[in-house]
Amino acid sequence: MQLHGTDSYVYMGINSVATIDVGAIVGVSHFFDLDFNALTEVEEEVWRPMLERGTGIYLVGNPLACRCDIQWLINNAKFMSQLDPYAGCANGTLLRDLQPSSFEGC
């Protein structure tokens, strides 16, 4: 399935979404809300294209593992500014509080 839209706000919260396939989201340019789902990773191939278009992404309430897969995001201040400030890791650490140095060796 592929989701298309322009100048849109897409709400997919509280749906047990565990993965988003590469290329599944095309053209969403305003906000993409995935709060309270089952995402454990923030794969660069999936999310970078949306963030580069300026899309805001809401990930609150997902059990993000916050391993090496998230380093690309933490290292980019512009992308971090596009995330909901309350998005966090499964252990309770907010993404905004993660430091790039935490991912040395990834």
Biopython code that builds the backbone (N, CA, C, O; Angstrom):
import numpy as np
from Bio.PDB.StructureBuilder import StructureBuilder

atoms = [
    (1, "MET", "N", (0.844, -1.177, 0.000)),
    (1, "MET", "CA", (0.000, 0.000, 0.000)),
    (1, "MET", "C", (0.885, 1.233, 0.000)),
    (1, "MET", "O", (1.928, 1.257, 0.653)),
    (2, "GLN", "N", (0.475, 2.237, -0.719)),
    (2, "GLN", "CA", (1.217, 3.490, -0.771)),
    (2, "GLN", "C", (0.261, 4.621, -0.442)),
    (2, "GLN", "O", (-0.852, 4.671, -0.965)),
    (3, "LEU", "N", (0.693, 5.534, 0.425)),
    (3, "LEU", "CA", (-0.112, 6.667, 0.842)),
    (3, "LEU", "C", (0.372, 7.902, 0.099)),
    (3, "LEU", "O", (1.562, 8.216, 0.124)),
    (4, "HIS", "N", (-0.546, 8.608, -0.564)),
    (4, "HIS", "CA", (-0.216, 9.819, -1.312)),
    (4, "HIS", "C", (-0.929, 11.015, -0.687)),
    (4, "HIS", "O", (-2.000, 10.867, -0.100)),
    (5, "GLY", "N", (-0.344, 12.176, -0.812)),
    (5, "GLY", "CA", (-0.995, 13.389, -0.348)),
    (5, "GLY", "C", (-0.068, 14.575, -0.495)),
    (5, "GLY", "O", (1.153, 14.420, -0.507)),
    (6, "THR", "N", (-0.642, 15.753, -0.607)),
    (6, "THR", "CA", (0.155, 16.974, -0.636)),
    (6, "THR", "C", (-0.483, 17.956, 0.328)),
    (6, "THR", "O", (-1.702, 17.978, 0.497)),
    (7, "ASP", "N", (0.346, 18.760, 0.954)),
    (7, "ASP", "CA", (-0.119, 19.723, 1.946)),
    (7, "ASP", "C", (-1.103, 19.063, 2.910)),
    (7, "ASP", "O", (-2.183, 19.589, 3.178)),
    (8, "SER", "N", (-0.712, 17.924, 3.411)),
    (8, "SER", "CA", (-1.654, 17.139, 4.205)),
    (8, "SER", "C", (-1.149, 16.864, 5.615)),
    (8, "SER", "O", (0.047, 16.907, 5.902)),
    (9, "TYR", "N", (-2.109, 16.583, 6.472)),
    (9, "TYR", "CA", (-1.860, 16.103, 7.822)),
    (9, "TYR", "C", (-2.394, 14.677, 7.844)),
    (9, "TYR", "O", (-3.593, 14.455, 7.679)),
    (10, "VAL", "N", (-1.509, 13.721, 8.046)),
    (10, "VAL", "CA", (-1.909, 12.328, 8.062)),
    (10, "VAL", "C", (-1.847, 11.822, 9.494)),
    (10, "VAL", "O", (-0.803, 11.881, 10.143)),
    (11, "TYR", "N", (-2.972, 11.327, 9.975)),
    (11, "TYR", "CA", (-3.040, 10.779, 11.332)),
    (11, "TYR", "C", (-3.199, 9.268, 11.259)),
    (11, "TYR", "O", (-4.194, 8.756, 10.746)),
    (12, "MET", "N", (-2.200, 8.568, 11.781)),
    (12, "MET", "CA", (-2.256, 7.111, 11.852)),
    (12, "MET", "C", (-1.955, 6.655, 13.270)),
    (12, "MET", "O", (-1.429, 5.561, 13.475)),
    (13, "GLY", "N", (-2.285, 7.485, 14.245)),
    (13, "GLY", "CA", (-2.015, 7.167, 15.635)),
    (13, "GLY", "C", (-2.886, 6.021, 16.143)),
    (13, "GLY", "O", (-3.976, 5.767, 15.632)),
    (14, "ILE", "N", (-2.374, 5.344, 17.158)),
    (14, "ILE", "CA", (-3.077, 4.285, 17.875)),
    (14, "ILE", "C", (-3.578, 3.205, 16.907)),
    (14, "ILE", "O", (-4.758, 2.854, 16.913)),
    (15, "ASN", "N", (-2.670, 2.687, 16.082)),
    (15, "ASN", "CA", (-3.041, 1.685, 15.088)),
    (15, "ASN", "C", (-2.138, 0.457, 15.078)),
    (15, "ASN", "O", (-2.246, -0.361, 14.165)),
    (16, "SER", "N", (-1.272, 0.302, 16.036)),
    (16, "SER", "CA", (-0.347, -0.843, 16.102)),
    (16, "SER", "C", (0.583, -0.930, 14.896)),
    (16, "SER", "O", (1.009, -2.024, 14.528)),
    (17, "VAL", "N", (0.904, 0.206, 14.277)),
    (17, "VAL", "CA", (1.831, 0.224, 13.147)),
    (17, "VAL", "C", (3.226, -0.090, 13.675)),
    (17, "VAL", "O", (3.741, 0.602, 14.552)),
    (18, "ALA", "N", (3.827, -1.143, 13.129)),
    (18, "ALA", "CA", (5.156, -1.559, 13.582)),
    (18, "ALA", "C", (6.243, -1.206, 12.570)),
    (18, "ALA", "O", (7.405, -1.049, 12.947)),
    (19, "THR", "N", (5.889, -1.081, 11.302)),
    (19, "THR", "CA", (6.872, -0.737, 10.272)),
    (19, "THR", "C", (6.215, 0.118, 9.192)),
    (19, "THR", "O", (5.006, 0.056, 8.964)),
    (20, "ILE", "N", (7.042, 0.904, 8.547)),
    (20, "ILE", "CA", (6.639, 1.668, 7.364)),
    (20, "ILE", "C", (7.628, 1.268, 6.283)),
    (20, "ILE", "O", (8.838, 1.388, 6.476)),
    (21, "ASP", "N", (7.136, 0.798, 5.160)),
    (21, "ASP", "CA", (8.009, 0.383, 4.071)),
    (21, "ASP", "C", (8.612, 1.590, 3.359)),
    (21, "ASP", "O", (7.998, 2.654, 3.279)),
    (22, "VAL", "N", (9.816, 1.406, 2.848)),
    (22, "VAL", "CA", (10.469, 2.436, 2.042)),
    (22, "VAL", "C", (9.556, 2.754, 0.861)),
    (22, "VAL", "O", (9.108, 1.850, 0.156)),
    (23, "GLY", "N", (9.283, 4.033, 0.648)),
    (23, "GLY", "CA", (8.452, 4.469, -0.470)),
    (23, "GLY", "C", (6.956, 4.389, -0.220)),
    (23, "GLY", "O", (6.169, 4.687, -1.118)),
    (24, "ALA", "N", (6.546, 3.993, 0.978)),
    (24, "ALA", "CA", (5.111, 3.861, 1.279)),
    (24, "ALA", "C", (4.435, 5.211, 1.468)),
    (24, "ALA", "O", (3.224, 5.323, 1.274)),
    (25, "ILE", "N", (5.183, 6.225, 1.837)),
    (25, "ILE", "CA", (4.624, 7.553, 2.084)),
    (25, "ILE", "C", (5.174, 8.490, 1.016)),
    (25, "ILE", "O", (6.379, 8.738, 0.959)),
    (26, "VAL", "N", (4.290, 9.007, 0.175)),
    (26, "VAL", "CA", (4.707, 9.862, -0.927)),
    (26, "VAL", "C", (3.939, 11.178, -0.860)),
    (26, "VAL", "O", (2.708, 11.182, -0.867)),
    (27, "GLY", "N", (4.663, 12.293, -0.795)),
    (27, "GLY", "CA", (4.035, 13.592, -0.923)),
    (27, "GLY", "C", (3.470, 14.205, 0.345)),
    (27, "GLY", "O", (3.019, 15.349, 0.307)),
    (28, "VAL", "N", (3.474, 13.499, 1.462)),
    (28, "VAL", "CA", (2.966, 14.104, 2.703)),
    (28, "VAL", "C", (3.909, 15.239, 3.065)),
    (28, "VAL", "O", (5.102, 15.019, 3.276)),
    (29, "SER", "N", (3.378, 16.446, 3.138)),
    (29, "SER", "CA", (4.270, 17.587, 3.287)),
    (29, "SER", "C", (3.972, 18.480, 4.489)),
    (29, "SER", "O", (4.605, 19.523, 4.652)),
    (30, "HIS", "N", (3.047, 18.098, 5.305)),
    (30, "HIS", "CA", (2.748, 18.940, 6.453)),
    (30, "HIS", "C", (3.091, 18.193, 7.750)),
    (30, "HIS", "O", (4.126, 18.466, 8.359)),
    (31, "PHE", "N", (2.259, 17.279, 8.168)),
    (31, "PHE", "CA", (2.532, 16.496, 9.373)),
    (31, "PHE", "C", (2.148, 15.041, 9.152)),
    (31, "PHE", "O", (1.167, 14.725, 8.479)),
    (32, "PHE", "N", (2.946, 14.177, 9.737)),
    (32, "PHE", "CA", (2.669, 12.744, 9.702)),
    (32, "PHE", "C", (2.668, 12.272, 11.151)),
    (32, "PHE", "O", (3.708, 12.276, 11.810)),
    (33, "ASP", "N", (1.517, 11.872, 11.639)),
    (33, "ASP", "CA", (1.321, 11.544, 13.050)),
    (33, "ASP", "C", (1.203, 10.042, 13.239)),
    (33, "ASP", "O", (0.225, 9.425, 12.816)),
    (34, "LEU", "N", (2.205, 9.464, 13.875)),
    (34, "LEU", "CA", (2.230, 8.038, 14.181)),
    (34, "LEU", "C", (2.302, 7.811, 15.689)),
    (34, "LEU", "O", (2.865, 6.814, 16.140)),
    (35, "ASP", "N", (1.744, 8.717, 16.457)),
    (35, "ASP", "CA", (1.770, 8.575, 17.914)),
    (35, "ASP", "C", (1.115, 7.275, 18.359)),
    (35, "ASP", "O", (0.129, 6.819, 17.781)),
    (36, "PHE", "N", (1.694, 6.693, 19.404)),
    (36, "PHE", "CA", (1.135, 5.515, 20.075)),
    (36, "PHE", "C", (0.913, 4.339, 19.130)),
    (36, "PHE", "O", (-0.190, 3.808, 19.004)),
    (37, "ASN", "N", (2.001, 3.957, 18.473)),
    (37, "ASN", "CA", (2.011, 2.780, 17.627)),
    (37, "ASN", "C", (3.064, 1.809, 18.165)),
    (37, "ASN", "O", (3.359, 1.819, 19.360)),
    (38, "ALA", "N", (3.625, 0.986, 17.308)),
    (38, "ALA", "CA", (4.574, -0.042, 17.740)),
    (38, "ALA", "C", (5.917, 0.064, 17.022)),
    (38, "ALA", "O", (6.615, -0.938, 16.863)),
    (39, "LEU", "N", (6.284, 1.272, 16.586)),
    (39, "LEU", "CA", (7.553, 1.466, 15.884)),
    (39, "LEU", "C", (8.720, 1.320, 16.853)),
    (39, "LEU", "O", (8.712, 1.900, 17.939)),
    (40, "THR", "N", (9.720, 0.546, 16.456)),
    (40, "THR", "CA", (10.917, 0.389, 17.284)),
    (40, "THR", "C", (12.142, 1.017, 16.641)),
    (40, "THR", "O", (13.159, 1.212, 17.306)),
    (41, "GLU", "N", (12.056, 1.340, 15.342)),
    (41, "GLU", "CA", (13.178, 1.924, 14.621)),
    (41, "GLU", "C", (12.727, 3.139, 13.813)),
    (41, "GLU", "O", (11.554, 3.282, 13.468)),
    (42, "VAL", "N", (13.689, 4.004, 13.523)),
    (42, "VAL", "CA", (13.455, 5.168, 12.668)),
    (42, "VAL", "C", (14.449, 5.047, 11.513)),
    (42, "VAL", "O", (15.524, 5.647, 11.529)),
    (43, "GLU", "N", (14.061, 4.253, 10.510)),
    (43, "GLU", "CA", (14.957, 3.956, 9.398)),
    (43, "GLU", "C", (15.147, 5.173, 8.501)),
    (43, "GLU", "O", (14.182, 5.816, 8.089)),
    (44, "GLU", "N", (16.391, 5.473, 8.211)),
    (44, "GLU", "CA", (16.720, 6.646, 7.402)),
    (44, "GLU", "C", (16.066, 6.591, 6.026)),
    (44, "GLU", "O", (15.584, 7.613, 5.536)),
    (45, "GLU", "N", (16.040, 5.431, 5.400)),
    (45, "GLU", "CA", (15.485, 5.304, 4.050)),
    (45, "GLU", "C", (14.000, 5.654, 4.004)),
    (45, "GLU", "O", (13.502, 6.120, 2.979)),
    (46, "VAL", "N", (13.303, 5.435, 5.093)),
    (46, "VAL", "CA", (11.870, 5.719, 5.176)),
    (46, "VAL", "C", (11.611, 7.179, 5.504)),
    (46, "VAL", "O", (10.791, 7.825, 4.851)),
    (47, "TRP", "N", (12.294, 7.701, 6.501)),
    (47, "TRP", "CA", (11.953, 8.998, 7.086)),
    (47, "TRP", "C", (12.681, 10.189, 6.497)),
    (47, "TRP", "O", (12.123, 11.286, 6.464)),
    (48, "ARG", "N", (13.914, 10.013, 6.029)),
    (48, "ARG", "CA", (14.684, 11.151, 5.492)),
    (48, "ARG", "C", (13.936, 11.892, 4.378)),
    (48, "ARG", "O", (13.890, 13.122, 4.411)),
    (49, "PRO", "N", (13.348, 11.201, 3.392)),
    (49, "PRO", "CA", (12.660, 11.953, 2.332)),
    (49, "PRO", "C", (11.555, 12.876, 2.862)),
    (49, "PRO", "O", (11.383, 13.984, 2.355)),
    (50, "MET", "N", (10.823, 12.439, 3.851)),
    (50, "MET", "CA", (9.767, 13.288, 4.424)),
    (50, "MET", "C", (10.365, 14.473, 5.165)),
    (50, "MET", "O", (9.899, 15.602, 5.014)),
    (51, "LEU", "N", (11.386, 14.222, 5.957)),
    (51, "LEU", "CA", (12.016, 15.299, 6.716)),
    (51, "LEU", "C", (12.666, 16.316, 5.781)),
    (51, "LEU", "O", (12.635, 17.515, 6.057)),
    (52, "GLU", "N", (13.245, 15.858, 4.692)),
    (52, "GLU", "CA", (13.846, 16.785, 3.727)),
    (52, "GLU", "C", (12.803, 17.681, 3.069)),
    (52, "GLU", "O", (13.127, 18.786, 2.632)),
    (53, "ARG", "N", (11.558, 17.222, 2.992)),
    (53, "ARG", "CA", (10.463, 18.051, 2.449)),
    (53, "ARG", "C", (9.895, 18.983, 3.515)),
    (53, "ARG", "O", (9.034, 19.811, 3.218)),
    (54, "GLY", "N", (10.368, 18.856, 4.745)),
    (54, "GLY", "CA", (9.886, 19.717, 5.814)),
    (54, "GLY", "C", (8.716, 19.151, 6.592)),
    (54, "GLY", "O", (8.090, 19.866, 7.373)),
    (55, "THR", "N", (8.413, 17.887, 6.394)),
    (55, "THR", "CA", (7.300, 17.242, 7.090)),
    (55, "THR", "C", (7.601, 17.115, 8.576)),
    (55, "THR", "O", (8.695, 16.701, 8.957)),
    (56, "GLY", "N", (6.640, 17.467, 9.408)),
    (56, "GLY", "CA", (6.748, 17.237, 10.842)),
    (56, "GLY", "C", (6.312, 15.810, 11.147)),
    (56, "GLY", "O", (5.350, 15.310, 10.562)),
    (57, "ILE", "N", (7.012, 15.165, 12.051)),
    (57, "ILE", "CA", (6.701, 13.775, 12.363)),
    (57, "ILE", "C", (6.471, 13.623, 13.862)),
    (57, "ILE", "O", (7.273, 14.067, 14.684)),
    (58, "TYR", "N", (5.358, 12.986, 14.189)),
    (58, "TYR", "CA", (5.004, 12.731, 15.588)),
    (58, "TYR", "C", (5.201, 11.255, 15.880)),
    (58, "TYR", "O", (4.601, 10.400, 15.230)),
    (59, "LEU", "N", (6.044, 10.959, 16.862)),
    (59, "LEU", "CA", (6.359, 9.577, 17.218)),
    (59, "LEU", "C", (6.171, 9.287, 18.705)),
    (59, "LEU", "O", (6.712, 8.303, 19.209)),
    (60, "VAL", "N", (5.433, 10.107, 19.399)),
    (60, "VAL", "CA", (5.228, 9.917, 20.844)),
    (60, "VAL", "C", (4.564, 8.564, 21.091)),
    (60, "VAL", "O", (3.670, 8.151, 20.351)),
    (61, "GLY", "N", (5.014, 7.886, 22.137)),
    (61, "GLY", "CA", (4.363, 6.651, 22.548)),
    (61, "GLY", "C", (4.744, 5.420, 21.755)),
    (61, "GLY", "O", (4.078, 4.390, 21.858)),
    (62, "ASN", "N", (5.807, 5.504, 20.962)),
    (62, "ASN", "CA", (6.317, 4.338, 20.255)),
    (62, "ASN", "C", (7.501, 3.772, 21.044)),
    (62, "ASN", "O", (8.262, 4.540, 21.632)),
    (63, "PRO", "N", (7.674, 2.457, 21.069)),
    (63, "PRO", "CA", (8.786, 1.862, 21.829)),
    (63, "PRO", "C", (10.093, 1.887, 21.039)),
    (63, "PRO", "O", (10.668, 0.837, 20.751)),
    (64, "LEU", "N", (10.559, 3.082, 20.691)),
    (64, "LEU", "CA", (11.779, 3.221, 19.897)),
    (64, "LEU", "C", (12.982, 2.663, 20.656)),
    (64, "LEU", "O", (13.210, 3.005, 21.816)),
    (65, "ALA", "N", (13.743, 1.804, 19.990)),
    (65, "ALA", "CA", (14.901, 1.180, 20.626)),
    (65, "ALA", "C", (16.063, 2.158, 20.788)),
    (65, "ALA", "O", (16.882, 2.004, 21.693)),
    (66, "CYS", "N", (16.135, 3.155, 19.922)),
    (66, "CYS", "CA", (17.184, 4.186, 19.980)),
    (66, "CYS", "C", (18.581, 3.582, 19.933)),
    (66, "CYS", "O", (19.445, 3.885, 20.755)),
    (67, "ARG", "N", (18.767, 2.725, 18.951)),
    (67, "ARG", "CA", (20.088, 2.148, 18.702)),
    (67, "ARG", "C", (20.711, 2.891, 17.530)),
    (67, "ARG", "O", (20.331, 4.023, 17.234)),
    (68, "CYS", "N", (21.648, 2.267, 16.878)),
    (68, "CYS", "CA", (22.381, 2.902, 15.773)),
    (68, "CYS", "C", (21.477, 3.383, 14.645)),
    (68, "CYS", "O", (21.848, 4.302, 13.914)),
    (69, "ASP", "N", (20.309, 2.787, 14.487)),
    (69, "ASP", "CA", (19.405, 3.178, 13.399)),
    (69, "ASP", "C", (18.936, 4.626, 13.514)),
    (69, "ASP", "O", (18.451, 5.195, 12.536)),
    (70, "ILE", "N", (19.074, 5.223, 14.683)),
    (70, "ILE", "CA", (18.563, 6.574, 14.906)),
    (70, "ILE", "C", (19.663, 7.639, 14.876)),
    (70, "ILE", "O", (19.382, 8.834, 14.971)),
    (71, "GLN", "N", (20.907, 7.200, 14.744)),
    (71, "GLN", "CA", (22.035, 8.134, 14.763)),
    (71, "GLN", "C", (21.905, 9.214, 13.695)),
    (71, "GLN", "O", (22.183, 10.380, 13.971)),
    (72, "TRP", "N", (21.493, 8.859, 12.498)),
    (72, "TRP", "CA", (21.366, 9.818, 11.397)),
    (72, "TRP", "C", (20.427, 10.961, 11.769)),
    (72, "TRP", "O", (20.622, 12.097, 11.336)),
    (73, "LEU", "N", (19.425, 10.664, 12.557)),
    (73, "LEU", "CA", (18.436, 11.654, 12.959)),
    (73, "LEU", "C", (18.973, 12.540, 14.082)),
    (73, "LEU", "O", (18.840, 13.763, 14.032)),
    (74, "ILE", "N", (19.565, 11.935, 15.066)),
    (74, "ILE", "CA", (20.099, 12.668, 16.222)),
    (74, "ILE", "C", (21.193, 13.643, 15.786)),
    (74, "ILE", "O", (21.358, 14.698, 16.397)),
    (75, "ASN", "N", (21.935, 13.303, 14.744)),
    (75, "ASN", "CA", (23.032, 14.146, 14.267)),
    (75, "ASN", "C", (22.570, 15.310, 13.395)),
    (75, "ASN", "O", (23.404, 16.092, 12.937)),
    (76, "ASN", "N", (21.277, 15.448, 13.153)),
    (76, "ASN", "CA", (20.775, 16.496, 12.265)),
    (76, "ASN", "C", (19.801, 17.397, 13.026)),
    (76, "ASN", "O", (18.644, 17.032, 13.237)),
    (77, "ALA", "N", (20.271, 18.561, 13.431)),
    (77, "ALA", "CA", (19.462, 19.486, 14.236)),
    (77, "ALA", "C", (18.180, 19.913, 13.521)),
    (77, "ALA", "O", (17.135, 20.060, 14.156)),
    (78, "LYS", "N", (18.254, 20.112, 12.211)),
    (78, "LYS", "CA", (17.051, 20.509, 11.465)),
    (78, "LYS", "C", (15.996, 19.417, 11.537)),
    (78, "LYS", "O", (14.828, 19.706, 11.796)),
    (79, "PHE", "N", (16.382, 18.183, 11.315)),
    (79, "PHE", "CA", (15.433, 17.079, 11.387)),
    (79, "PHE", "C", (14.867, 16.931, 12.796)),
    (79, "PHE", "O", (13.673, 16.687, 12.972)),
    (80, "MET", "N", (15.723, 17.077, 13.783)),
    (80, "MET", "CA", (15.260, 16.950, 15.173)),
    (80, "MET", "C", (14.213, 18.013, 15.496)),
    (80, "MET", "O", (13.292, 17.763, 16.273)),
    (81, "SER", "N", (14.352, 19.197, 14.904)),
    (81, "SER", "CA", (13.389, 20.273, 15.155)),
    (81, "SER", "C", (12.019, 19.964, 14.546)),
    (81, "SER", "O", (11.023, 20.581, 14.922)),
    (82, "GLN", "N", (11.965, 19.030, 13.626)),
    (82, "GLN", "CA", (10.718, 18.663, 12.976)),
    (82, "GLN", "C", (9.969, 17.539, 13.703)),
    (82, "GLN", "O", (8.851, 17.185, 13.329)),
    (83, "LEU", "N", (10.591, 16.991, 14.733)),
    (83, "LEU", "CA", (9.949, 15.934, 15.514)),
    (83, "LEU", "C", (9.182, 16.536, 16.677)),
    (83, "LEU", "O", (9.532, 17.598, 17.193)),
    (84, "ASP", "N", (8.140, 15.846, 17.074)),
    (84, "ASP", "CA", (7.440, 16.226, 18.294)),
    (84, "ASP", "C", (8.468, 16.205, 19.432)),
    (84, "ASP", "O", (9.191, 15.219, 19.568)),
    (85, "PRO", "N", (8.555, 17.245, 20.241)),
    (85, "PRO", "CA", (9.578, 17.296, 21.288)),
    (85, "PRO", "C", (9.406, 16.245, 22.378)),
    (85, "PRO", "O", (10.304, 16.061, 23.199)),
    (86, "TYR", "N", (8.286, 15.563, 22.400)),
    (86, "TYR", "CA", (8.053, 14.552, 23.434)),
    (86, "TYR", "C", (8.236, 13.129, 22.928)),
    (86, "TYR", "O", (7.936, 12.174, 23.645)),
    (87, "ALA", "N", (8.727, 12.977, 21.696)),
    (87, "ALA", "CA", (9.044, 11.645, 21.181)),
    (87, "ALA", "C", (10.204, 11.092, 21.990)),
    (87, "ALA", "O", (11.152, 11.812, 22.303)),
    (88, "GLY", "N", (10.126, 9.825, 22.325)),
    (88, "GLY", "CA", (11.170, 9.251, 23.159)),
    (88, "GLY", "C", (11.437, 7.783, 22.885)),
    (88, "GLY", "O", (10.742, 7.123, 22.113)),
    (89, "CYS", "N", (12.456, 7.313, 23.539)),
    (89, "CYS", "CA", (12.872, 5.919, 23.438)),
    (89, "CYS", "C", (12.012, 5.071, 24.374)),
    (89, "CYS", "O", (11.338, 5.587, 25.265)),
    (90, "ALA", "N", (12.051, 3.774, 24.151)),
    (90, "ALA", "CA", (11.296, 2.839, 24.990)),
    (90, "ALA", "C", (11.717, 2.945, 26.457)),
    (90, "ALA", "O", (10.917, 2.672, 27.353)),
    (91, "ASN", "N", (12.972, 3.340, 26.706)),
    (91, "ASN", "CA", (13.453, 3.454, 28.087)),
    (91, "ASN", "C", (13.064, 4.779, 28.749)),
    (91, "ASN", "O", (13.429, 5.025, 29.899)),
    (92, "GLY", "N", (12.333, 5.627, 28.035)),
    (92, "GLY", "CA", (11.863, 6.889, 28.605)),
    (92, "GLY", "C", (12.697, 8.106, 28.251)),
    (92, "GLY", "O", (12.268, 9.232, 28.503)),
    (93, "THR", "N", (13.878, 7.914, 27.674)),
    (93, "THR", "CA", (14.728, 9.038, 27.280)),
    (93, "THR", "C", (14.106, 9.742, 26.079)),
    (93, "THR", "O", (13.761, 9.099, 25.088)),
    (94, "LEU", "N", (13.966, 11.049, 26.166)),
    (94, "LEU", "CA", (13.442, 11.816, 25.040)),
    (94, "LEU", "C", (14.493, 11.887, 23.936)),
    (94, "LEU", "O", (15.687, 12.001, 24.215)),
    (95, "LEU", "N", (14.051, 11.821, 22.692)),
    (95, "LEU", "CA", (14.990, 11.910, 21.579)),
    (95, "LEU", "C", (15.783, 13.207, 21.645)),
    (95, "LEU", "O", (16.974, 13.228, 21.332)),
    (96, "ARG", "N", (15.130, 14.281, 22.048)),
    (96, "ARG", "CA", (15.817, 15.582, 22.112)),
    (96, "ARG", "C", (16.942, 15.598, 23.137)),
    (96, "ARG", "O", (17.815, 16.465, 23.084)),
    (97, "ASP", "N", (16.930, 14.642, 24.077)),
    (97, "ASP", "CA", (17.970, 14.576, 25.101)),
    (97, "ASP", "C", (19.129, 13.655, 24.723)),
    (97, "ASP", "O", (20.130, 13.605, 25.437)),
    (98, "LEU", "N", (19.010, 12.934, 23.625)),
    (98, "LEU", "CA", (20.093, 12.061, 23.186)),
    (98, "LEU", "C", (21.231, 12.897, 22.618)),
    (98, "LEU", "O", (21.002, 13.919, 21.971)),
    (99, "GLN", "N", (22.431, 12.464, 22.861)),
    (99, "GLN", "CA", (23.617, 13.161, 22.378)),
    (99, "GLN", "C", (24.268, 12.365, 21.262)),
    (99, "GLN", "O", (24.330, 11.138, 21.337)),
    (100, "PRO", "N", (24.761, 13.048, 20.216)),
    (100, "PRO", "CA", (25.451, 12.331, 19.136)),
    (100, "PRO", "C", (26.573, 11.432, 19.648)),
    (100, "PRO", "O", (26.824, 10.368, 19.083)),
    (101, "SER", "N", (27.248, 11.856, 20.715)),
    (101, "SER", "CA", (28.347, 11.055, 21.257)),
    (101, "SER", "C", (27.865, 9.701, 21.794)),
    (101, "SER", "O", (28.670, 8.784, 21.956)),
    (102, "SER", "N", (26.591, 9.569, 22.067)),
    (102, "SER", "CA", (26.046, 8.299, 22.541)),
    (102, "SER", "C", (26.095, 7.220, 21.474)),
    (102, "SER", "O", (25.946, 6.036, 21.777)),
    (103, "PHE", "N", (26.303, 7.624, 20.227)),
    (103, "PHE", "CA", (26.243, 6.679, 19.121)),
    (103, "PHE", "C", (27.614, 6.422, 18.494)),
    (103, "PHE", "O", (27.702, 5.904, 17.381)),
    (104, "GLU", "N", (28.680, 6.784, 19.207)),
    (104, "GLU", "CA", (30.021, 6.489, 18.694)),
    (104, "GLU", "C", (30.166, 4.984, 18.599)),
    (104, "GLU", "O", (29.743, 4.250, 19.493)),
    (105, "GLY", "N", (30.754, 4.541, 17.531)),
    (105, "GLY", "CA", (30.945, 3.114, 17.321)),
    (105, "GLY", "C", (29.823, 2.487, 16.501)),
    (105, "GLY", "O", (29.847, 1.287, 16.227)),
    (106, "CYS", "N", (28.848, 3.290, 16.113)),
    (106, "CYS", "CA", (27.767, 2.755, 15.279)),
    (106, "CYS", "C", (28.212, 2.645, 13.840)),
    (106, "CYS", "O", (27.437, 2.213, 12.986)),
]
sb = StructureBuilder()
sb.init_structure("model")
sb.init_model(0)
sb.init_chain("A")
sb.init_seg("    ")
for serial, (resi, resn, name, xyz) in enumerate(atoms, 1):
    if name == "N":
        sb.init_residue(resn, " ", resi, " ")
    sb.init_atom(name, np.array(xyz, "f"), 0.0, 1.0, " ", f" {name:<3s}", serial, name[0])
structure = sb.get_structure()
